[in-house]
Amino acid sequence: MKGKLILENGAIFSGKVFGHIEEAVGEVVFNTGMTGYEEILTDPSYTGQIVIMTYPLIGNYGINFDHLESAFPKVKGFVVREKNLIPNHWRCEMDLDGFLKEYGVMAIEGIDTRALTKMIRNQGTMKGILSVGDLTPIEIKKKFNDFQNFNPVEQVTTKEVYNIPGEGKHIAILDFGVKKSIIKSLKEKNCSITVFPAFTKAEEILKVNPHGVLLSNGPGDPKKLPDIITNIKGLLGKKPMFGICLGHQLLALALGGDTEKLKFGHRGCNHPVKDLFSNKVYITSQNHGYVVKRDSLPNDVLITHISLNDQSIEGMRHKNLPIFSVQFHPEASPGPLENNYLFDQFLMMMEVGRVWQGITA
């Protein structure tokens, strides 16, 4: 069936729809990964977004449910150059089309994803509509005006506290849309884990007396989460803390810094980041549209990592308190695993009571 992607700037890209055929409106973003569409589709940080895959062939290894980062897809829509009709992988459990149909995600193929990506790079992230029908200019304008990515963290966070047993350090995770791979990374280090809903008060977290607190990834604008920022302030200096992606941004705001929206974001598994202390460069997995604003951090917070693509802040640590965070994803999924050492730094920080720079990949 023919369909189209209508952008906020008036551009229209025509193609063939697949998956669940029902109109979708969202923020249009692109991901530069050559693999990992299963993880991308189910990453809670993509809530409210229509994702373009820049790699031209998608679906060639099907869907393996062990690779999903949450129980079901979180994207509003999916855009590819070419959908593979016959996946070929020994662990394939379902094809891409069937997966999207089952979970209600609209997708489109056969459009020029290179031209679309260049447009977003040049003009910035914008809203889009995936549709099979003809819409009038008035209808299009109304749909764009009505769309708001409203309370995305509230949509994806756990509704109740749950525990994952382990013999090692007890980690409290504030779940803003935590990926399964973050939990898996801590489980592999034998941690005992308690996962809390995003808006849990600091006092409730401190009651379980964890060795450390992890602030997870998640969707949306960190400045629209003032209650969470207040709760994080209540944890500062009381427990060692490690922030990832949205958790990193919220931590910066809690410490007195500022954040801003990027023109088109960083999404992919091939982003070079420099560790300013070890002088090493790592290839990282990233998925964010906001960053910590340069020159906004207080004097007692050091920048530890920067992006080599645009020099934006990719990591920070406190000079005196056992607190550090990164903008990228040390658990990868998809992406290289060379940044997994940061979980070891977190565990070491809980042992010695300060950020430990001696552990590197």
Secondary structure as UniProt FT lines:
FT   STRAND          2..7
FT   TURN            8..9
FT   STRAND          12..19
FT   STRAND          24..31
FT   HELIX           37..42
FT   HELIX           44..46
FT   TURN            47..48
FT   STRAND          49..53
FT   STRAND          57..58
FT   TURN            60..61
FT   HELIX           65..67
FT   STRAND          77..79
FT   STRAND          82..83
FT   TURN            90..91
FT   HELIX           96..102
FT   TURN            103..104
FT   STRAND          106..109
FT   HELIX           113..123
FT   STRAND          126..131
FT   HELIX           137..146
FT   HELIX           152..156
FT   STRAND          162..164
FT   STRAND          170..175
FT   HELIX           180..187
FT   TURN            188..190
FT   STRAND          192..197
FT   TURN            198..199
FT   HELIX           202..207
FT   STRAND          212..215
FT   HELIX           222..224
FT   HELIX           226..233
FT   TURN            234..238
FT   STRAND          241..244
FT   HELIX           246..254
FT   TURN            255..256
FT   STRAND          259..275
FT   TURN            276..279
FT   STRAND          280..292
FT   TURN            294..295
FT   TURN            299..300
FT   STRAND          301..307
FT   TURN            308..310
FT   STRAND          313..318
FT   STRAND          323..326
FT   TURN            330..331
FT   TURN            338..340
FT   HELIX           341..352
//
